[in-house]
């Protein structure tokens, strides 16, 4: 348990470690097999919004409300590098090869939101670049989330106004910008498929959508009855997991009783709502799925990280067969 609301949970590439960040300034790392806490990283002076580890699990990147990105040596907890910005850093993500790190910054106090890319030196004792190699300024609506596509060809960004943008990852040129979620509703999360050819978004408009990376066309849509804060896809099984809930100030015991704080499973192909997992006492802020598809983690406004390992029944479940039988 953390002392404050969770903001992001993330597995490393091998899935043996789970990183969590929250509004209490501390980064935690856990063993994903048994949930034991391995250690903490101290240094941020504000709420930590985002976390990611590089493919070799040697370097950790974090972004926070103290207007910094920090790089850490995962094994020792040593701070490697600090980059400072005029506003908060809301999302960080390493490229597939670990050679670059992208980040989104807030729009505030006369500063426009940006997407920045830093080249990363894989040597934890080596010098890191002082300045970004690419800077994209979001002139119309700030980017709230961003991610790399396959082969780091594009940077895909979700915006505060409900649109999705596709940028050339080398030049920063905006290639596409399309309205995807209800106009003016915040896109809260974006997670790529394992091959990074499609991705899922979640929004305050109570929907999650799967889009194609190349043309940004909506392939699937999942409709719920609550604002969504996170959405993830499961490998091996065709499911998506959605999490959300009303804002903390609007939460009532009635909402809790109605199950607004459940992780919601939908079928990725048929879009049906097929199951829910309870446990949190407040809105779910973040969801991550184990890279092997064997477990998932959720972090809530209640300060808890919940780690669920899927059992045999989950892997044996053939929803397509059951659905066909029901139709006949």
N, C-alpha and C positions, 0 to 999 in steps of 0.2 A: 504493500500500500504506500502511496505517496501522500504528502500532506496537502497537496493542492490538486486541482483538476488536471487530468492527463490531456496532452495536446497531440502527441503522436507516438505510436509504437511501430517498430520496424525490425524484421529479422535480418540477419546477415545472409550472405549468399548461400552458405552451407546449411543454414537453419539451426545451427547448434546454439546460437546466441540470440537473445531478444533485447533490443534497446528500447528504453522508454524515456520520454521527456514530459515535463509538466510545468505548471506555473510556479513551482517552488524553487526554480533556479538550478536544480540538480539533475544530472543525467544518470540514469541507472542502467546497468547491464545485468541480465539474468541468464541462467542456463535454461534453455527452452524445454529440455527433457523433464526436469523436475521443478522448475519455477524458483530455484534457489538463486538469491542475489549474489552475483560474482563481485560487483564493485560499483563505485560511483565516480563521476567526473565533476570536479568543482571548479568554478571560475566565472560563470555567467553571473551578471548582476541584475537580471530581469527574467521574466517568464521565458522559458525555452520553448519555442514553437515547433521546431523541426529537427530531424536527425536522419543520418544515413551513413552506412559504412561502405568502404570501397570493396571491390570484388575479392581481394585477398585478405580481408578482415585485418588489415594492419593500421588503417587510418579511419578515424571517425570524424564526420563533419556535423556541426550543430549551428543553428541560427536562432537568434533570440530577440527579445524586446529591448535588450541593452544596445541594439543597433550593431551587433557584431556577428560575423561568422567565425567559428573557432574550429581548428583542426587539432585532433588529439591522437596520440599514439595509443591504440586500443589496449595493447598488452600491459603498458605501465601506467596509463592514465595521464601521461605527461602532455602538457599543452605544447603543440608544435608551432602554430601560427594563429594570429588574430587579424582579421580584416574588419575595418570600421566603416560604417555607413552613416548617412544623415538620419535614416529611419530604421524601423524594425525589419528583421529578416524573417519571412514567413514560411519559406520552403527551400530545402537544399536537396540535391540528388546528384550522385556520381553517374558519369557515363558508363556504358556497359564495359568498356575496357579500363575504367578507372583513371583515365588520363585527364579528364575534365570534371569540374564541379559546377553545376548551375545553381543559381539562387534567385529568389524573388524578394524584392524589397517593397515596403509599404509606401503608399502615397500619403504624405502628411506635411504640414507646415511649409507649404510652398514647394515641396519636392515631389516630382512625379514618381510613380512606381516604376521600377526597372526589373529587367531580367539580366543578370550578369553571369558570365562564364569565366572561371579561372582554370588555367592549366595546372595540373597537380603533379608534383614530383613524388614518385612512389617511395623514394628513400626517406624514411622518417627522420633521418638526421641531416637531410639535404636542405638546401635553400628553396623556399616557396616563392612564387611570383608575387610582386608587390601590388600589381594592378591587374584587372580583368583583361582577358584577350578579346572579349566581346561584351558589349553593353547595348541592350535593347530598351528603349524608353517607351513606356506604354502611355501614349498621349490621350487616348479616348477613355479607356477604363483600365484600372490597375489589374495586374495579374495576381490572382490569389493562390494559384497552384501552377506547377509546370513540371514537365517530364521529358526525357529523351525518347525518341522513336528508335526503331531498329537501325543498327549501324550508325547511330548518332547522326542520322541524316537530317532530322527535323527536331526542333524544340516545339512541343505542344503546350499551350498555356490556356488555363481557364480563367475567366475574368469575373470581376465583381458584377458586371451587367448581364451575366448569363451567356456571354459569347465564348467561343473557343477560337484560338488563333493557331496557325501553323507558321513557323518561322524557319528559314534556311539556317541550319546550325552553324554554318561557316561564315555567312555574311550578315546574319541577323535580319535579312529582308523578310517582311511579312508577306507570305504567299497566299494565305487564306484567312478569312475571319468570318465566322458564321454564327448566327443566333441558334443556340441549342436548347438552353433552358429558358423558362419564363422570363420575359424582359425585366431587367432590374433585380433579378434574384441571384444571390451570390453562389458561385460554384465553390463547394467546400472541400472537395477531394478529387484526385485523379490518380488512377493506378493503371499501369500498363499490363498487358498480357505477357506471359513468359517470353514470347518471341517478339514482343514490342511492335506488332503490326496492328493491334487494336487496343482500345483502352476504355475504362469505365469512369464515369464522372458521377458525383452526387451533388445535390443542390438543396437550397432552402425551399425550392418550389415543390418539395416532397417527391421528387423523382430521381432515379438514377438512369443513366443511358450508356450504352456501348457504342463507340464510334470507330470508324475505320481511320487509321493514321494518315493514309494517302489523300483521301478526299473529304474527310471530316463528316461523312454521311452517317446518320444515326442508323445502327443496325438492330438494336434492341432497346426497349424502354421498360422500366420497372416502376410502377406507381404505388405509393404508400399513402398513409394518412398522417404522416408526421414529417417535419423538416428533417432532412438527412445531413449528417456531418461527415459520413465516410462510406465508401463502397469498395469492395475487393472481390476478385474472382478466384475461384479455387481451381488449381491444376488437378488433373486426373478425373475429376467429376465436373459435370456441367452445371455448376451452381455459382451464384453470386451471394455475397453476404453484405447486408446493408445495416447501418447503425445511425441513430439520431435521437430525436426527442425535442421537446419544447425547450426554449431558452430557460436558464436557471430561474430567472425572475418570474417566469410564467408557470413554473412547475407546481402542481398541486398533488395531493394524495390521490385524487381521482385519476390523474394522468398515470400515476404509478400503478394503480389498480388496473387500469385499462391496458397495461402492457406496452406503454409507449417507449419503454427503456429496454426492449428486447433486441437482440441481434436477429435480423430477419433473413431467412434463406429463400431465394427465388431460383427457379430453374432458368439457366442462362439462355436456353433455346426457346422454351415455351413461355417464359416470362411469369409463370404462375408462382404465387406465394405458397411455398411447400413446407415451411416449418419455422419455428422461432425458439430462441434460447434465452431464458431469463437469467437474471443474476445481478445486474447493476441497479443501483438505487437512484440514478440520475441519467441524463442523456449520455449516449455513447458518442464520444468525440472522435474516436479513431479505431480502425480495424486493420489488421495485417494477417495475411495467410502464410503459413510455412511454405518455403519454396518447393518442398516435396509434396505438399497438399495433405500432410498428415495431421495438421493442427491449425488453429487460428488463435489470435490474441485480440483482445479489445481493451480499450482504455476509456474510462468514463469521467464524467463531471464529479462523480463520487470519490475520486482519488484512487480507485482500484484498477489494477491491471488484472484481467482475467484470461487465463490460458486454458484452452480447451483442446484436448487430443481426441481426434475422431476414432470411434471404435469400429469393429468389424461390420456392424450393421450399416454404418454409413457407407462403407465401400461396397457392400453387397446390394445396397438399395438401387433398384433399376426403375427410376421414375418413368422413363419412356414406356416400359412394358406395362406398368400399372396404369398409366394414362390411356394407353391404347385399349386395354381391357375395359376400362370404365366407359370408353366411348362406344364399345360394342355391347 
